[in-house]
Amino acid sequence: MDNATLLKSTTRHIRIFAAEIDRDGELVPSHQVLTLDVDPDNELNWNEDALQKIYRKFDELVEASSGADLTDYNLRRIGSDLEHYLRSLLQKGEISYNLSARVTNYSLGLPQVAVEEK
């Protein structure tokens, strides 16, 4: 990877950059650092436990690919796996859709609605 190339993976809710964030908040390409941006459009409601699960899963996926070349493909695979994990958290009810989000997009499946039994 040359210094001008920014390797990245972007899914709807997960963005991974092979970069560091400088003092001005700009991404600087890096061979050593991956930066994770979770739910950049605030489409989901998060609690600290669920967010930590995402970070731990990210660390696990990065560790599992340790030794492999840093490529767009490898980053996309990690991003895709993380997006699927995020979907599982939504399906388990550990996170929920943010109905006040700028855009309501049920890309991870329709929200579950509790049905009141009579």
CNS distance restraints for C-alpha pairs under 8 A (distance, minus, plus):
assign (resid   1 and name CA) (resid   5 and name CA) 6.18 0.50 0.50
assign (resid   1 and name CA) (resid  31 and name CA) 7.44 0.50 0.50
assign (resid   3 and name CA) (resid  29 and name CA) 6.11 0.50 0.50
assign (resid   3 and name CA) (resid  30 and name CA) 7.52 0.50 0.50
assign (resid   4 and name CA) (resid  29 and name CA) 6.96 0.50 0.50
assign (resid   5 and name CA) (resid  29 and name CA) 6.69 0.50 0.50
assign (resid   6 and name CA) (resid  17 and name CA) 7.09 0.50 0.50
assign (resid   6 and name CA) (resid  18 and name CA) 6.38 0.50 0.50
assign (resid   6 and name CA) (resid  19 and name CA) 7.07 0.50 0.50
assign (resid   6 and name CA) (resid  28 and name CA) 7.88 0.50 0.50
assign (resid   6 and name CA) (resid  29 and name CA) 5.26 0.50 0.50
assign (resid   6 and name CA) (resid  30 and name CA) 7.98 0.50 0.50
assign (resid   7 and name CA) (resid  17 and name CA) 6.02 0.50 0.50
assign (resid   7 and name CA) (resid  18 and name CA) 5.35 0.50 0.50
assign (resid   7 and name CA) (resid  19 and name CA) 7.93 0.50 0.50
assign (resid   7 and name CA) (resid  29 and name CA) 7.60 0.50 0.50
assign (resid   7 and name CA) (resid  71 and name CA) 6.93 0.50 0.50
assign (resid   7 and name CA) (resid  72 and name CA) 5.69 0.50 0.50
assign (resid   7 and name CA) (resid  75 and name CA) 7.77 0.50 0.50
assign (resid   8 and name CA) (resid  15 and name CA) 7.29 0.50 0.50
assign (resid   8 and name CA) (resid  16 and name CA) 5.47 0.50 0.50
assign (resid   8 and name CA) (resid  17 and name CA) 4.39 0.50 0.50
assign (resid   8 and name CA) (resid  18 and name CA) 6.12 0.50 0.50
assign (resid   8 and name CA) (resid  72 and name CA) 6.21 0.50 0.50
assign (resid   8 and name CA) (resid  75 and name CA) 6.46 0.50 0.50
assign (resid   8 and name CA) (resid  76 and name CA) 7.41 0.50 0.50
assign (resid   9 and name CA) (resid  14 and name CA) 7.84 0.50 0.50
assign (resid   9 and name CA) (resid  15 and name CA) 5.64 0.50 0.50
assign (resid   9 and name CA) (resid  16 and name CA) 5.08 0.50 0.50
assign (resid   9 and name CA) (resid  17 and name CA) 6.58 0.50 0.50
assign (resid   9 and name CA) (resid  72 and name CA) 6.87 0.50 0.50
assign (resid   9 and name CA) (resid  75 and name CA) 5.54 0.50 0.50
assign (resid   9 and name CA) (resid  76 and name CA) 4.76 0.50 0.50
assign (resid   9 and name CA) (resid  79 and name CA) 5.93 0.50 0.50
assign (resid  10 and name CA) (resid  14 and name CA) 5.95 0.50 0.50
assign (resid  10 and name CA) (resid  15 and name CA) 4.41 0.50 0.50
assign (resid  10 and name CA) (resid  16 and name CA) 6.44 0.50 0.50
assign (resid  10 and name CA) (resid  76 and name CA) 7.34 0.50 0.50
assign (resid  10 and name CA) (resid  79 and name CA) 6.89 0.50 0.50
assign (resid  11 and name CA) (resid  15 and name CA) 6.19 0.50 0.50
assign (resid  11 and name CA) (resid  79 and name CA) 6.74 0.50 0.50
assign (resid  11 and name CA) (resid  80 and name CA) 6.96 0.50 0.50
assign (resid  11 and name CA) (resid  83 and name CA) 7.02 0.50 0.50
assign (resid  12 and name CA) (resid  39 and name CA) 7.53 0.50 0.50
assign (resid  12 and name CA) (resid  83 and name CA) 7.97 0.50 0.50
assign (resid  13 and name CA) (resid  38 and name CA) 5.94 0.50 0.50
assign (resid  13 and name CA) (resid  39 and name CA) 4.28 0.50 0.50
assign (resid  13 and name CA) (resid  40 and name CA) 6.60 0.50 0.50
assign (resid  13 and name CA) (resid  41 and name CA) 7.65 0.50 0.50
assign (resid  13 and name CA) (resid  83 and name CA) 6.67 0.50 0.50
assign (resid  14 and name CA) (resid  36 and name CA) 7.33 0.50 0.50
assign (resid  14 and name CA) (resid  37 and name CA) 6.03 0.50 0.50
assign (resid  14 and name CA) (resid  38 and name CA) 4.97 0.50 0.50
assign (resid  14 and name CA) (resid  39 and name CA) 5.95 0.50 0.50
assign (resid  14 and name CA) (resid  40 and name CA) 7.62 0.50 0.50
assign (resid  14 and name CA) (resid  79 and name CA) 6.21 0.50 0.50
assign (resid  14 and name CA) (resid  82 and name CA) 7.16 0.50 0.50
assign (resid  14 and name CA) (resid  83 and name CA) 6.24 0.50 0.50
assign (resid  15 and name CA) (resid  36 and name CA) 5.87 0.50 0.50
assign (resid  15 and name CA) (resid  37 and name CA) 4.99 0.50 0.50
assign (resid  15 and name CA) (resid  38 and name CA) 6.48 0.50 0.50
assign (resid  15 and name CA) (resid  40 and name CA) 7.94 0.50 0.50
assign (resid  15 and name CA) (resid  79 and name CA) 6.94 0.50 0.50
assign (resid  16 and name CA) (resid  34 and name CA) 6.61 0.50 0.50
assign (resid  16 and name CA) (resid  35 and name CA) 5.62 0.50 0.50
assign (resid  16 and name CA) (resid  36 and name CA) 4.68 0.50 0.50
assign (resid  16 and name CA) (resid  37 and name CA) 6.31 0.50 0.50
assign (resid  16 and name CA) (resid  75 and name CA) 7.10 0.50 0.50
assign (resid  16 and name CA) (resid  79 and name CA) 6.72 0.50 0.50
assign (resid  17 and name CA) (resid  29 and name CA) 7.98 0.50 0.50
assign (resid  17 and name CA) (resid  34 and name CA) 5.56 0.50 0.50
assign (resid  17 and name CA) (resid  35 and name CA) 5.12 0.50 0.50
assign (resid  17 and name CA) (resid  36 and name CA) 6.64 0.50 0.50
assign (resid  18 and name CA) (resid  29 and name CA) 5.89 0.50 0.50
assign (resid  18 and name CA) (resid  30 and name CA) 5.51 0.50 0.50
assign (resid  18 and name CA) (resid  31 and name CA) 6.64 0.50 0.50
assign (resid  18 and name CA) (resid  32 and name CA) 7.56 0.50 0.50
assign (resid  18 and name CA) (resid  33 and name CA) 5.87 0.50 0.50
assign (resid  18 and name CA) (resid  34 and name CA) 4.56 0.50 0.50
assign (resid  18 and name CA) (resid  35 and name CA) 6.38 0.50 0.50
assign (resid  19 and name CA) (resid  27 and name CA) 5.70 0.50 0.50
assign (resid  19 and name CA) (resid  28 and name CA) 5.10 0.50 0.50
assign (resid  19 and name CA) (resid  29 and name CA) 4.14 0.50 0.50
assign (resid  19 and name CA) (resid  30 and name CA) 4.50 0.50 0.50
assign (resid  19 and name CA) (resid  31 and name CA) 7.49 0.50 0.50
assign (resid  19 and name CA) (resid  32 and name CA) 7.95 0.50 0.50
assign (resid  19 and name CA) (resid  33 and name CA) 5.68 0.50 0.50
assign (resid  19 and name CA) (resid  34 and name CA) 5.68 0.50 0.50
assign (resid  19 and name CA) (resid  35 and name CA) 6.03 0.50 0.50
assign (resid  20 and name CA) (resid  27 and name CA) 5.59 0.50 0.50
assign (resid  20 and name CA) (resid  28 and name CA) 5.23 0.50 0.50
assign (resid  20 and name CA) (resid  29 and name CA) 6.51 0.50 0.50
assign (resid  20 and name CA) (resid  30 and name CA) 6.31 0.50 0.50
assign (resid  20 and name CA) (resid  33 and name CA) 6.11 0.50 0.50
assign (resid  20 and name CA) (resid  34 and name CA) 7.08 0.50 0.50
assign (resid  20 and name CA) (resid  35 and name CA) 6.41 0.50 0.50
assign (resid  21 and name CA) (resid  25 and name CA) 5.42 0.50 0.50
assign (resid  21 and name CA) (resid  26 and name CA) 5.39 0.50 0.50
assign (resid  21 and name CA) (resid  27 and name CA) 4.68 0.50 0.50
assign (resid  21 and name CA) (resid  28 and name CA) 6.14 0.50 0.50
assign (resid  21 and name CA) (resid  35 and name CA) 7.87 0.50 0.50
assign (resid  22 and name CA) (resid  26 and name CA) 5.41 0.50 0.50
assign (resid  22 and name CA) (resid  27 and name CA) 6.41 0.50 0.50
assign (resid  22 and name CA) (resid  28 and name CA) 6.70 0.50 0.50
assign (resid  30 and name CA) (resid  34 and name CA) 7.72 0.50 0.50
assign (resid  31 and name CA) (resid  70 and name CA) 7.71 0.50 0.50
assign (resid  39 and name CA) (resid  43 and name CA) 6.55 0.50 0.50
assign (resid  39 and name CA) (resid  44 and name CA) 7.02 0.50 0.50
assign (resid  41 and name CA) (resid 101 and name CA) 7.74 0.50 0.50
assign (resid  41 and name CA) (resid 102 and name CA) 7.96 0.50 0.50
assign (resid  42 and name CA) (resid  98 and name CA) 7.14 0.50 0.50
assign (resid  42 and name CA) (resid 101 and name CA) 6.37 0.50 0.50
assign (resid  43 and name CA) (resid  97 and name CA) 6.05 0.50 0.50
assign (resid  43 and name CA) (resid  98 and name CA) 5.17 0.50 0.50
assign (resid  43 and name CA) (resid  99 and name CA) 7.73 0.50 0.50
assign (resid  43 and name CA) (resid 101 and name CA) 5.46 0.50 0.50
assign (resid  43 and name CA) (resid 102 and name CA) 7.87 0.50 0.50
assign (resid  43 and name CA) (resid 103 and name CA) 7.46 0.50 0.50
assign (resid  43 and name CA) (resid 104 and name CA) 7.14 0.50 0.50
assign (resid  43 and name CA) (resid 105 and name CA) 7.74 0.50 0.50
assign (resid  44 and name CA) (resid  95 and name CA) 6.79 0.50 0.50
assign (resid  44 and name CA) (resid  96 and name CA) 5.57 0.50 0.50
assign (resid  44 and name CA) (resid  97 and name CA) 4.37 0.50 0.50
assign (resid  44 and name CA) (resid  98 and name CA) 4.55 0.50 0.50
assign (resid  44 and name CA) (resid 101 and name CA) 7.93 0.50 0.50
assign (resid  45 and name CA) (resid  95 and name CA) 5.73 0.50 0.50
assign (resid  45 and name CA) (resid  96 and name CA) 5.21 0.50 0.50
assign (resid  45 and name CA) (resid  97 and name CA) 5.85 0.50 0.50
assign (resid  45 and name CA) (resid  98 and name CA) 5.20 0.50 0.50
assign (resid  46 and name CA) (resid  50 and name CA) 6.44 0.50 0.50
assign (resid  46 and name CA) (resid  51 and name CA) 6.52 0.50 0.50
assign (resid  46 and name CA) (resid  95 and name CA) 5.58 0.50 0.50
assign (resid  46 and name CA) (resid  96 and name CA) 7.35 0.50 0.50
assign (resid  47 and name CA) (resid  51 and name CA) 6.32 0.50 0.50
assign (resid  47 and name CA) (resid  95 and name CA) 7.28 0.50 0.50
assign (resid  48 and name CA) (resid  52 and name CA) 6.07 0.50 0.50
assign (resid  49 and name CA) (resid  53 and name CA) 6.30 0.50 0.50
assign (resid  50 and name CA) (resid  54 and name CA) 6.50 0.50 0.50
assign (resid  50 and name CA) (resid  89 and name CA) 7.51 0.50 0.50
assign (resid  50 and name CA) (resid  94 and name CA) 6.46 0.50 0.50
assign (resid  50 and name CA) (resid  95 and name CA) 6.87 0.50 0.50
assign (resid  51 and name CA) (resid  55 and name CA) 6.43 0.50 0.50
assign (resid  52 and name CA) (resid  56 and name CA) 6.06 0.50 0.50
assign (resid  53 and name CA) (resid  57 and name CA) 6.06 0.50 0.50
assign (resid  54 and name CA) (resid  58 and name CA) 6.08 0.50 0.50
assign (resid  54 and name CA) (resid  82 and name CA) 7.30 0.50 0.50
assign (resid  54 and name CA) (resid  85 and name CA) 7.71 0.50 0.50
assign (resid  54 and name CA) (resid  86 and name CA) 7.12 0.50 0.50
assign (resid  55 and name CA) (resid  59 and name CA) 6.22 0.50 0.50
assign (resid  56 and name CA) (resid  60 and name CA) 6.15 0.50 0.50
assign (resid  57 and name CA) (resid  61 and name CA) 6.12 0.50 0.50
assign (resid  57 and name CA) (resid  82 and name CA) 7.12 0.50 0.50
assign (resid  58 and name CA) (resid  62 and name CA) 6.12 0.50 0.50
assign (resid  58 and name CA) (resid  78 and name CA) 7.51 0.50 0.50
assign (resid  58 and name CA) (resid  82 and name CA) 6.70 0.50 0.50
assign (resid  59 and name CA) (resid  63 and name CA) 6.02 0.50 0.50
assign (resid  60 and name CA) (resid  64 and name CA) 6.10 0.50 0.50
assign (resid  61 and name CA) (resid  65 and name CA) 6.43 0.50 0.50
assign (resid  61 and name CA) (resid  78 and name CA) 6.17 0.50 0.50
assign (resid  62 and name CA) (resid  66 and name CA) 6.29 0.50 0.50
assign (resid  62 and name CA) (resid  78 and name CA) 7.21 0.50 0.50
assign (resid  65 and name CA) (resid  74 and name CA) 7.83 0.50 0.50
assign (resid  69 and name CA) (resid  74 and name CA) 7.71 0.50 0.50
assign (resid  70 and name CA) (resid  74 and name CA) 6.51 0.50 0.50
assign (resid  70 and name CA) (resid  75 and name CA) 7.29 0.50 0.50
assign (resid  71 and name CA) (resid  75 and name CA) 6.32 0.50 0.50
assign (resid  72 and name CA) (resid  76 and name CA) 6.01 0.50 0.50
assign (resid  73 and name CA) (resid  77 and name CA) 6.18 0.50 0.50
assign (resid  74 and name CA) (resid  78 and name CA) 6.40 0.50 0.50
assign (resid  75 and name CA) (resid  79 and name CA) 6.12 0.50 0.50
assign (resid  76 and name CA) (resid  80 and name CA) 5.92 0.50 0.50
assign (resid  77 and name CA) (resid  81 and name CA) 6.12 0.50 0.50
assign (resid  78 and name CA) (resid  82 and name CA) 6.10 0.50 0.50
assign (resid  79 and name CA) (resid  83 and name CA) 6.12 0.50 0.50
assign (resid  80 and name CA) (resid  84 and name CA) 6.31 0.50 0.50
assign (resid  81 and name CA) (resid  85 and name CA) 6.27 0.50 0.50
assign (resid  82 and name CA) (resid  86 and name CA) 6.12 0.50 0.50
assign (resid  83 and name CA) (resid  87 and name CA) 6.27 0.50 0.50
assign (resid  84 and name CA) (resid  88 and name CA) 6.41 0.50 0.50
assign (resid  85 and name CA) (resid  89 and name CA) 6.50 0.50 0.50
assign (resid  86 and name CA) (resid  90 and name CA) 6.46 0.50 0.50
assign (resid  87 and name CA) (resid  91 and name CA) 6.21 0.50 0.50
assign (resid  87 and name CA) (resid 108 and name CA) 5.91 0.50 0.50
assign (resid  88 and name CA) (resid  92 and name CA) 6.15 0.50 0.50
assign (resid  89 and name CA) (resid  93 and name CA) 6.27 0.50 0.50
assign (resid  89 and name CA) (resid  94 and name CA) 5.19 0.50 0.50
assign (resid  89 and name CA) (resid  95 and name CA) 6.01 0.50 0.50
assign (resid  90 and name CA) (resid  94 and name CA) 5.82 0.50 0.50
assign (resid  90 and name CA) (resid  95 and name CA) 4.97 0.50 0.50
assign (resid  90 and name CA) (resid  96 and name CA) 5.77 0.50 0.50
assign (resid  90 and name CA) (resid 108 and name CA) 7.91 0.50 0.50
assign (resid  96 and name CA) (resid 111 and name CA) 7.86 0.50 0.50
assign (resid  97 and name CA) (resid 106 and name CA) 7.90 0.50 0.50
assign (resid  97 and name CA) (resid 111 and name CA) 7.20 0.50 0.50
assign (resid  98 and name CA) (resid 104 and name CA) 7.76 0.50 0.50
assign (resid  99 and name CA) (resid 104 and name CA) 6.48 0.50 0.50
assign (resid 100 and name CA) (resid 104 and name CA) 7.85 0.50 0.50
assign (resid 106 and name CA) (resid 110 and name CA) 5.50 0.50 0.50
assign (resid 106 and name CA) (resid 111 and name CA) 7.27 0.50 0.50
